[in-house]
Amino acid sequence: MTLSGGYAVVIGDLMAGAGLPLAELSAATKARLTEEAGQPHPANPVDAGVRPNAGREVDDLIAALTALHDAPEVGALYYGEMVYLGMEAS
C-alpha cells in the first residue's frame, strides 16, 4: 500500500520481479476498503492516495492499513511512503 498509484505500480513490479506474489484481495477485504477507508475501486497494491473523504485522510489511511492487516489472504503488508527532499515551495 502506498499514497501514490505510480509508486504502487513500481512496488508491485519490484515484488513480482523478486517472485513475491501480491495477494488476491477477497470480496470481504475489498468491501472493508470501500466502506471503511473510502477506496472506490480497491485493488492490490492499494493506492491509499485515492481519498474521496476530505478531512478523513488519516482515518482512511488507518482504516485501509487495518483492513489489510486483518485480511486472512494477506500474508505480509508493505506500506511505502515517499519523501520529497530538497524541494522548495514556489
GULUM-803428 format. One record per residue (C-alpha): x, y, z; residue in one letter. Coordinates in steps of 0.001 Angstrom, whole numbers, always signed. Layout:
<sites>
@u: X&v: Y&w: Z&aa: a;
...
</sites>
This chain:
<sites>
@u: +0&v: +0&w: +0&aa: m;
@u: +1226&v: +3488&w: -860&aa: t;
@u: -115&v: +7011&w: -1187&aa: l;
@u: +688&v: +7092&w: -4892&aa: s;
@u: -733&v: +4995&w: -7688&aa: g;
@u: +2507&v: +5284&w: -9631&aa: g;
@u: +4569&v: +4223&w: -6636&aa: y;
@u: +2163&v: +1327&w: -6045&aa: a;
@u: +2837&v: +110&w: -9589&aa: v;
@u: +6617&v: +364&w: -9059&aa: v;
@u: +6420&v: -1584&w: -5793&aa: i;
@u: +4142&v: -4199&w: -7386&aa: g;
@u: +6551&v: -4641&w: -10293&aa: d;
@u: +9534&v: -4970&w: -7942&aa: l;
@u: +7719&v: -7564&w: -5848&aa: m;
@u: +6734&v: -9542&w: -8941&aa: a;
@u: +10323&v: -9383&w: -10195&aa: g;
@u: +11508&v: -10779&w: -6872&aa: a;
@u: +8984&v: -13628&w: -7077&aa: g;
@u: +6772&v: -12228&w: -4303&aa: l;
@u: +3127&v: -12596&w: -5321&aa: p;
@u: +569&v: -9954&w: -4443&aa: l;
@u: -2422&v: -11258&w: -2521&aa: a;
@u: -5731&v: -11522&w: -4343&aa: e;
@u: -7994&v: -9384&w: -2196&aa: l;
@u: -11192&v: -11129&w: -1151&aa: s;
@u: -14627&v: -9611&w: -1650&aa: a;
@u: -14801&v: -9034&w: +2118&aa: a;
@u: -11494&v: -7143&w: +2173&aa: t;
@u: -12490&v: -5051&w: -844&aa: k;
@u: -15796&v: -4232&w: +859&aa: a;
@u: -13973&v: -3092&w: +4002&aa: r;
@u: -11610&v: -943&w: +1956&aa: l;
@u: -14576&v: +664&w: +219&aa: t;
@u: -16800&v: +1100&w: +3270&aa: e;
@u: -14229&v: +1894&w: +5953&aa: e;
@u: -11384&v: +3506&w: +4000&aa: a;
@u: -13224&v: +5255&w: +1168&aa: g;
@u: -11488&v: +3242&w: -1568&aa: q;
@u: -13780&v: +3458&w: -4624&aa: p;
@u: -12085&v: +627&w: -6573&aa: h;
@u: -9762&v: -1293&w: -4219&aa: p;
@u: -7070&v: -3397&w: -5824&aa: a;
@u: -3695&v: -4714&w: -4743&aa: n;
@u: -1419&v: -2838&w: -4416&aa: p;
@u: -3721&v: -363&w: -2695&aa: v;
@u: -3388&v: +3278&w: -3735&aa: d;
@u: -4327&v: +4975&w: -462&aa: a;
@u: -3859&v: +8333&w: -2149&aa: g;
@u: -7366&v: +7912&w: -3542&aa: v;
@u: -9146&v: +9589&w: -648&aa: r;
@u: -12549&v: +10994&w: -1547&aa: p;
@u: -13371&v: +11768&w: +2087&aa: n;
@u: -11879&v: +15225&w: +2659&aa: a;
@u: -10863&v: +15715&w: +6255&aa: g;
@u: -10673&v: +11972&w: +6889&aa: r;
@u: -7289&v: +11342&w: +5288&aa: e;
@u: -5606&v: +9961&w: +8414&aa: v;
@u: -8675&v: +7946&w: +9426&aa: d;
@u: -8970&v: +6463&w: +5923&aa: d;
@u: -5275&v: +5559&w: +5869&aa: l;
@u: -5534&v: +3809&w: +9247&aa: i;
@u: -8720&v: +2020&w: +8131&aa: a;
@u: -7016&v: +770&w: +4949&aa: a;
@u: -3967&v: -463&w: +6871&aa: l;
@u: -6234&v: -2175&w: +9404&aa: t;
@u: -8354&v: -3848&w: +6718&aa: a;
@u: -5246&v: -5234&w: +5014&aa: l;
@u: -3705&v: -6281&w: +8338&aa: h;
@u: -6874&v: -8191&w: +9258&aa: d;
@u: -7285&v: -9835&w: +5835&aa: a;
@u: -6539&v: -13570&w: +6063&aa: p;
@u: -5411&v: -13607&w: +2403&aa: e;
@u: -2662&v: -11047&w: +3106&aa: v;
@u: +487&v: -12711&w: +4440&aa: g;
@u: +2556&v: -9528&w: +4783&aa: a;
@u: +1834&v: -5837&w: +4497&aa: l;
@u: +4220&v: -3287&w: +2994&aa: y;
@u: +3468&v: +407&w: +3304&aa: y;
@u: +5637&v: +2611&w: +1116&aa: g;
@u: +5732&v: +6353&w: +1655&aa: e;
@u: +7507&v: +8904&w: -476&aa: m;
@u: +9621&v: +11688&w: +926&aa: v;
@u: +10381&v: +14735&w: -1148&aa: y;
@u: +13732&v: +16193&w: -129&aa: l;
@u: +15282&v: +19367&w: -1460&aa: g;
@u: +12046&v: +20679&w: -2943&aa: m;
@u: +11218&v: +24266&w: -2226&aa: e;
@u: +7765&v: +25769&w: -2391&aa: a;
@u: +7288&v: +28358&w: -5113&aa: s;
</sites>
